[in-house]
Amino acid sequence: MRHLSFDVEISDVFDLKPGEDLMDYAPFRLAVAAAVEAGGARRLWYTRGPEGAPTVEMDRSKARELLAFLLERQQDGWQVYAWNGLSFDLRWIGHNAGDMETAARVALALYDPMFQFFNQRGFPVSLAAAGQAMGVPQTKLMKAADAPRQWREGNYQRVMDYVVGDCQITNQVVEAILRERRLMWRTKAGSVSSEPMPRLKTVAEVLRDPEPDQSWMRGPGLTRGKFTEWLPAGLLSDAG
């Protein structure tokens, strides 16, 4: 099965304080996005200014081009992956494209291993933690919070390399999950844990599964609804 992974970087600069929710700073503007096929072919989306240099933020036409590309790949039978793509990437692609309904349809057909893991265990896991535990030699080139600053400072290629690298890591983690039939991650304590994942599911399939058991948590955990709150109610009810 042909597959690819995609990722976006935002152009908004902010520092999260302890206890703050990322969504406190929403909505987000996109700076650049990438898609990388399992075979290595890559593609980038960003807007160029009059002199040819990238602009601070992606314009609507380029965001629509990105969204159309993802939809076309899904319709052509590709498995499209993104790490936390349901909650973040597609939400803000749709917002910047001015087409939340198409973004939601792409999201429901998306393979989001992080969302699937959350729905099984009740908490999220980072791409870096999964990559480390699953033996992926490639590492992230910077912290996500640094990308908008680097972009605004004109270090465009550095950020492009970063977003492509995250797509490549996602592809490698996906391939490791398919091979091992489980997702492993490095815990904050430094140990390695694993969760059975006999097959990867689309977001729509995950939404038909029971919600995660979080009764073991000391306090209220992240709810599944936080991932899906932006989806139109009609599409969400159809998926369930």
Backbone torsions as a table, in degrees:
resi	resn	phi	psi	omega
1	MET	NA	129.7	178.3
2	ARG	-72.0	137.3	177.3
3	HIS	-145.5	157.2	177.4
4	LEU	-145.5	160.9	175.3
5	SER	-123.6	147.9	177.5
6	PHE	-131.8	162.7	-178.4
7	ASP	-156.5	152.1	177.0
8	VAL	-124.8	154.9	170.1
9	GLU	-122.7	139.3	-178.9
10	ILE	-91.3	164.8	179.9
11	SER	-103.7	-4.4	-177.6
12	ASP	-80.9	132.2	-178.9
13	VAL	-104.8	127.9	176.7
14	PHE	-162.7	163.0	177.0
15	ASP	-119.4	120.6	177.3
16	LEU	-73.4	126.7	175.7
17	LYS	-86.9	158.4	179.6
18	PRO	-52.9	128.5	178.3
19	GLY	87.0	-8.4	179.7
20	GLU	-77.2	148.4	176.2
21	ASP	-95.6	134.3	177.6
22	LEU	-51.6	-36.4	-176.6
23	MET	-68.0	-11.3	175.0
24	ASP	-62.3	-21.0	-176.7
25	TYR	-103.7	3.2	-179.5
26	ALA	-72.1	158.8	2.2
27	PRO	-79.7	161.2	-177.0
28	PHE	-110.9	144.5	174.1
29	ARG	-98.6	145.1	-179.8
30	LEU	-88.9	145.7	173.5
31	ALA	-103.4	-51.0	-174.2
32	VAL	-154.6	152.6	175.9
33	ALA	-139.5	157.5	179.0
34	ALA	-141.1	152.9	170.2
35	ALA	-134.1	135.4	-178.8
36	VAL	-129.7	123.8	177.4
37	GLU	-75.7	156.6	179.2
38	ALA	-58.1	-30.1	179.0
39	GLY	-79.1	-7.6	175.3
40	GLY	114.3	-20.4	179.7
41	ALA	-61.2	138.6	-176.4
42	ARG	-131.1	158.2	178.0
43	ARG	-146.3	142.4	-179.0
44	LEU	-122.2	149.2	176.0
45	TRP	-128.1	125.6	170.9
46	TYR	-162.7	165.0	-177.3
47	THR	-100.9	136.4	176.9
48	ARG	-98.6	141.8	176.3
49	GLY	-82.7	-177.6	-177.5
50	PRO	-57.0	-30.3	-178.6
51	GLU	-95.3	4.4	175.3
52	GLY	97.5	-13.9	179.9
53	ALA	-79.2	151.2	177.0
54	PRO	-59.1	144.0	175.4
55	THR	-86.5	167.9	-178.2
56	VAL	-60.8	-40.5	-178.2
57	GLU	-132.3	153.4	177.8
58	MET	-71.9	136.1	178.4
59	ASP	-84.4	172.6	-174.6
60	ARG	-61.9	-41.0	-176.9
61	SER	-63.7	-38.0	179.4
62	LYS	-71.7	-38.2	176.8
63	ALA	-63.4	-38.0	177.2
64	ARG	-67.5	-35.7	177.1
65	GLU	-63.1	-42.7	177.7
66	LEU	-62.1	-47.1	-179.1
67	LEU	-62.8	-41.5	179.1
68	ALA	-64.2	-37.0	177.8
69	PHE	-61.8	-47.1	-178.8
70	LEU	-64.0	-42.9	178.2
71	LEU	-62.5	-43.8	-179.8
72	GLU	-61.9	-42.4	179.0
73	ARG	-62.3	-43.7	178.4
74	GLN	-62.1	-43.1	-179.7
75	GLN	-66.4	-26.5	177.9
76	ASP	-84.8	3.2	175.5
77	GLY	95.9	7.6	177.4
78	TRP	-76.6	147.5	167.5
79	GLN	-89.1	118.2	-178.0
80	VAL	-104.1	125.1	-175.8
81	TYR	-115.5	150.8	169.0
82	ALA	-157.7	139.0	179.2
83	TRP	-83.3	113.2	-173.9
84	ASN	64.0	27.7	-178.7
85	GLY	-67.7	-27.3	178.5
86	LEU	-66.0	-53.7	-173.9
87	SER	-71.7	-34.7	-170.0
88	PHE	-116.0	-69.0	-169.0
89	ASP	-55.5	-53.3	-175.6
90	LEU	-71.9	-30.0	175.9
91	ARG	-59.1	-45.1	-175.1
92	TRP	-86.7	-22.3	168.2
93	ILE	-63.6	-46.6	179.1
94	GLY	-61.5	-42.0	179.9
95	HIS	-62.8	-46.5	-178.1
96	ASN	-71.7	-28.5	177.8
97	ALA	-82.5	-14.2	-175.7
98	GLY	68.4	32.4	-177.2
99	ASP	-146.6	76.6	-177.3
100	MET	-70.1	-29.8	-178.2
101	GLU	-67.7	-45.8	177.5
102	THR	-63.9	-41.1	178.4
103	ALA	-59.6	-39.5	179.4
104	ALA	-66.1	-39.6	178.3
105	ARG	-64.6	-40.4	176.0
106	VAL	-64.5	-39.6	-178.6
107	ALA	-62.9	-40.3	-178.7
108	LEU	-67.8	-28.4	178.0
109	ALA	-92.1	-1.1	-178.7
110	LEU	-73.1	149.8	167.3
111	TYR	-100.5	114.0	-178.4
112	ASP	-122.8	90.9	-175.8
113	PRO	-58.8	-30.1	179.3
114	MET	-67.7	-41.7	178.1
115	PHE	-66.1	-39.8	177.6
116	GLN	-62.4	-42.8	177.7
117	PHE	-62.5	-46.3	178.4
118	PHE	-55.7	-42.0	-176.1
119	ASN	-70.8	-18.5	176.7
120	GLN	-91.3	-36.7	-173.7
121	ARG	-108.8	-22.8	177.0
122	GLY	94.7	3.6	177.6
123	PHE	-146.7	156.5	-178.9
124	PRO	-85.0	165.9	176.2
125	VAL	-139.7	143.1	-176.2
126	SER	-81.3	157.5	176.6
127	LEU	-62.3	-40.2	-179.7
128	ALA	-62.8	-42.2	-179.7
129	ALA	-64.6	-37.8	178.4
130	ALA	-70.3	-44.5	-178.9
131	GLY	-60.5	-42.7	179.9
132	GLN	-61.5	-45.3	-175.5
133	ALA	-73.3	-28.3	-174.9
134	MET	-95.2	11.2	172.4
135	GLY	77.6	21.8	176.9
136	VAL	-77.2	118.4	-176.0
137	PRO	-71.6	-26.8	-178.2
138	GLN	-74.8	139.1	-179.3
139	THR	-122.0	160.5	179.3
140	LYS	-64.9	141.4	-174.2
141	LEU	-84.8	-17.4	177.4
142	MET	-163.7	173.5	173.6
143	LYS	-79.8	146.7	-177.6
144	ALA	-57.3	-37.2	-178.2
145	ALA	-66.6	-21.5	-178.9
146	ASP	-80.5	-22.9	-174.4
147	ALA	-60.6	-46.9	178.8
148	PRO	-60.5	-38.4	179.3
149	ARG	-65.9	-44.6	179.4
150	GLN	-61.9	-40.0	179.2
151	TRP	-63.3	-46.5	-179.0
152	ARG	-67.5	-25.2	177.5
153	GLU	-83.1	-2.1	176.9
154	GLY	91.9	8.7	178.8
155	ASN	-87.4	59.8	-171.5
156	TYR	-62.7	-45.3	-176.8
157	GLN	-64.2	-36.0	178.8
158	ARG	-61.9	-42.0	179.7
159	VAL	-72.0	-37.9	176.4
160	MET	-61.3	-42.3	177.9
161	ASP	-63.0	-36.7	-179.9
162	TYR	-66.0	-47.8	-177.3
163	VAL	-68.7	-36.2	174.5
164	VAL	-64.3	-41.9	-179.4
165	GLY	-60.9	-39.6	178.6
166	ASP	-65.3	-36.1	175.4
167	CYS	-64.4	-42.2	179.8
168	GLN	-64.1	-41.5	178.2
169	ILE	-63.9	-42.6	178.3
170	THR	-59.4	-45.0	177.5
171	ASN	-57.8	-42.8	-178.4
172	GLN	-68.8	-37.9	176.9
173	VAL	-66.1	-43.2	177.8
174	VAL	-58.0	-46.7	-179.2
175	GLU	-63.8	-35.7	177.7
176	ALA	-68.3	-39.7	177.2
177	ILE	-62.2	-45.6	-179.7
178	LEU	-62.3	-35.6	-178.9
179	ARG	-76.1	-44.0	-175.4
180	GLU	-87.8	-17.7	-177.0
181	ARG	60.2	35.2	175.9
182	ARG	-164.1	159.9	174.1
183	LEU	-111.3	125.2	176.4
184	MET	-107.3	149.3	176.8
185	TRP	-147.3	153.0	177.1
186	ARG	-90.1	124.0	-177.6
187	THR	-77.2	168.1	178.3
188	LYS	-63.6	-24.0	177.6
189	ALA	-80.3	-8.7	177.5
190	GLY	98.8	-5.9	178.6
191	SER	-85.9	170.0	178.9
192	VAL	-110.9	128.4	175.7
193	SER	-118.1	165.6	180.0
194	SER	-143.9	156.3	178.5
195	GLU	-133.5	125.2	178.2
196	PRO	-56.5	137.3	177.2
197	MET	-147.1	75.6	-174.0
198	PRO	-56.1	-30.9	174.9
199	ARG	-151.6	156.2	177.2
200	LEU	-89.8	139.1	-174.9
201	LYS	-115.5	153.7	171.0
202	THR	-71.5	163.7	176.9
203	VAL	-57.8	-42.5	179.7
204	ALA	-59.5	-39.5	178.4
205	GLU	-66.6	-42.2	179.9
206	VAL	-61.8	-38.6	-178.8
207	LEU	-67.4	-17.5	175.5
208	ARG	-86.0	-9.3	176.6
209	ASP	-83.4	160.4	176.3
210	PRO	-60.9	153.6	175.8
211	GLU	-68.9	157.3	-174.9
212	PRO	-66.8	149.4	175.1
213	ASP	-83.1	112.5	179.7
214	GLN	-115.0	18.2	-177.3
215	SER	-64.9	-21.7	-178.7
216	TRP	-80.0	-11.4	-176.8
217	MET	-77.2	147.8	-178.7
218	ARG	-70.5	-36.9	-179.5
219	GLY	-128.8	-179.1	178.7
220	PRO	-64.0	131.1	-179.6
221	GLY	-96.1	178.7	174.7
222	LEU	-63.7	131.8	-178.5
223	THR	-93.4	155.7	177.6
224	ARG	-62.7	-30.7	-179.9
225	GLY	-62.4	-24.8	178.2
226	LYS	-66.2	-28.5	179.1
227	PHE	-75.5	-31.2	-169.7
228	THR	-110.6	2.3	-171.9
229	GLU	-60.8	-22.2	-177.9
230	TRP	-88.0	-11.6	-178.3
231	LEU	-72.2	138.0	176.1
232	PRO	-57.4	139.3	-173.5
233	ALA	-57.1	-40.2	-178.9
234	GLY	-62.4	-44.8	179.4
235	LEU	-67.5	-37.6	-179.5
236	LEU	-65.5	-41.6	179.5
237	SER	-68.2	-35.2	176.3
238	ASP	-63.5	-39.3	-178.4
239	ALA	-66.5	-36.9	-177.1
240	GLY	-78.9	NA	NA
